[in-house]
Amino acid sequence: MTDFLAMGGYAAYVWPAYAVFFAVLAWDYAAPALRRRRALRELRARLARQSVRKGASA
């Protein structure tokens, strides 16, 4: 098992590469959801501002 984890002496390069890969994979999964939430929040704020303007001008 230790031989596998040592990766033939290249563990210092292999394991960080795996970590970066999984970090990018997680970000790639989460980014669209975060972007959608931000867009919806901005849209709600814009609609609220417009409704206040229409109420004030009426």
Distance bins in CASP14 RR format, pairs under 12 A and 6 or more apart:
PFRMAT RR
TARGET T0000
AUTHOR 0000-0000-0000
RMODE 2
METHOD distances of the structure
MODEL  1
2 8 0 0 0 0 0 1 0 0 0 0 0
2 9 0 0 0 0 0 1 0 0 0 0 0
2 11 0 0 0 0 0 1 0 0 0 0 0
3 9 0 0 0 0 1 0 0 0 0 0 0
3 10 0 0 0 0 0 1 0 0 0 0 0
3 11 0 0 0 0 0 1 0 0 0 0 0
4 10 0 0 0 0 0 1 0 0 0 0 0
4 11 0 0 0 0 1 0 0 0 0 0 0
4 14 0 0 0 0 0 1 0 0 0 0 0
4 15 0 0 0 0 0 1 0 0 0 0 0
5 11 1 0 0 1 0 0 0 0 0 0 0
5 12 0 0 0 0 0 1 0 0 0 0 0
5 14 0 0 0 0 1 0 0 0 0 0 0
5 15 0 0 0 0 1 0 0 0 0 0 0
5 18 0 0 0 0 0 1 0 0 0 0 0
6 12 0 0 0 0 1 0 0 0 0 0 0
6 13 0 0 0 0 0 1 0 0 0 0 0
6 14 0 0 0 0 1 0 0 0 0 0 0
6 15 0 0 0 0 0 1 0 0 0 0 0
7 13 0 0 0 0 1 0 0 0 0 0 0
7 14 1 0 1 0 0 0 0 0 0 0 0
7 15 1 0 0 1 0 0 0 0 0 0 0
7 16 0 0 0 0 0 1 0 0 0 0 0
7 17 0 0 0 0 0 1 0 0 0 0 0
7 18 0 0 0 0 0 1 0 0 0 0 0
8 14 0 0 0 0 1 0 0 0 0 0 0
9 15 0 0 0 0 0 1 0 0 0 0 0
10 16 0 0 0 0 0 1 0 0 0 0 0
10 17 0 0 0 0 1 0 0 0 0 0 0
10 18 0 0 0 0 0 1 0 0 0 0 0
11 17 0 0 0 0 0 1 0 0 0 0 0
11 18 0 0 0 0 0 1 0 0 0 0 0
11 19 0 0 0 0 0 1 0 0 0 0 0
12 19 0 0 0 0 0 1 0 0 0 0 0
13 19 0 0 0 0 0 1 0 0 0 0 0
13 20 0 0 0 0 0 1 0 0 0 0 0
14 20 0 0 0 0 0 1 0 0 0 0 0
14 21 0 0 0 0 0 1 0 0 0 0 0
15 21 0 0 0 0 0 1 0 0 0 0 0
15 22 0 0 0 0 0 1 0 0 0 0 0
16 22 0 0 0 0 0 1 0 0 0 0 0
16 23 0 0 0 0 0 1 0 0 0 0 0
17 23 0 0 0 0 0 1 0 0 0 0 0
17 24 0 0 0 0 0 1 0 0 0 0 0
18 24 0 0 0 0 0 1 0 0 0 0 0
18 25 0 0 0 0 0 1 0 0 0 0 0
19 25 0 0 0 0 0 1 0 0 0 0 0
19 26 0 0 0 0 0 1 0 0 0 0 0
20 26 0 0 0 0 0 1 0 0 0 0 0
20 27 0 0 0 0 0 1 0 0 0 0 0
21 27 0 0 0 0 0 1 0 0 0 0 0
21 28 0 0 0 0 0 1 0 0 0 0 0
22 28 0 0 0 0 0 1 0 0 0 0 0
22 29 0 0 0 0 0 1 0 0 0 0 0
23 29 0 0 0 0 0 1 0 0 0 0 0
23 30 0 0 0 0 0 1 0 0 0 0 0
24 30 0 0 0 0 0 1 0 0 0 0 0
24 31 0 0 0 0 0 1 0 0 0 0 0
25 31 0 0 0 0 0 1 0 0 0 0 0
26 33 0 0 0 0 0 1 0 0 0 0 0
26 34 0 0 0 0 0 1 0 0 0 0 0
27 33 0 0 0 0 0 1 0 0 0 0 0
27 34 0 0 0 0 1 0 0 0 0 0 0
27 35 0 0 0 0 0 1 0 0 0 0 0
28 34 0 0 0 0 0 1 0 0 0 0 0
28 35 0 0 0 0 0 1 0 0 0 0 0
30 36 0 0 0 0 0 1 0 0 0 0 0
30 37 0 0 0 0 0 1 0 0 0 0 0
31 37 0 0 0 0 0 1 0 0 0 0 0
31 38 0 0 0 0 0 1 0 0 0 0 0
32 38 0 0 0 0 0 1 0 0 0 0 0
32 39 0 0 0 0 0 1 0 0 0 0 0
33 39 0 0 0 0 0 1 0 0 0 0 0
33 40 0 0 0 0 0 1 0 0 0 0 0
34 40 0 0 0 0 0 1 0 0 0 0 0
34 41 0 0 0 0 0 1 0 0 0 0 0
35 41 0 0 0 0 0 1 0 0 0 0 0
35 42 0 0 0 0 0 1 0 0 0 0 0
36 42 0 0 0 0 0 1 0 0 0 0 0
36 43 0 0 0 0 0 1 0 0 0 0 0
37 43 0 0 0 0 0 1 0 0 0 0 0
37 44 0 0 0 0 0 1 0 0 0 0 0
38 44 0 0 0 0 0 1 0 0 0 0 0
38 45 0 0 0 0 0 1 0 0 0 0 0
39 45 0 0 0 0 0 1 0 0 0 0 0
39 46 0 0 0 0 0 1 0 0 0 0 0
40 46 0 0 0 0 0 1 0 0 0 0 0
40 47 0 0 0 0 0 1 0 0 0 0 0
41 47 0 0 0 0 0 1 0 0 0 0 0
41 48 0 0 0 0 0 1 0 0 0 0 0
42 48 0 0 0 0 0 1 0 0 0 0 0
42 49 0 0 0 0 0 1 0 0 0 0 0
43 49 0 0 0 0 0 1 0 0 0 0 0
43 50 0 0 0 0 0 1 0 0 0 0 0
44 50 0 0 0 0 0 1 0 0 0 0 0
44 51 0 0 0 0 0 1 0 0 0 0 0
45 51 0 0 0 0 0 1 0 0 0 0 0
45 52 0 0 0 0 0 1 0 0 0 0 0
46 52 0 0 0 0 0 1 0 0 0 0 0
46 53 0 0 0 0 0 1 0 0 0 0 0
47 53 0 0 0 0 0 1 0 0 0 0 0
47 54 0 0 0 0 0 1 0 0 0 0 0
48 54 0 0 0 0 0 1 0 0 0 0 0
48 55 0 0 0 0 0 1 0 0 0 0 0
49 55 0 0 0 0 0 1 0 0 0 0 0
49 56 0 0 0 0 0 1 0 0 0 0 0
50 56 0 0 0 0 0 1 0 0 0 0 0
50 57 0 0 0 0 0 1 0 0 0 0 0
51 57 0 0 0 0 0 1 0 0 0 0 0
51 58 0 0 0 0 0 1 0 0 0 0 0
52 58 0 0 0 0 0 1 0 0 0 0 0
END
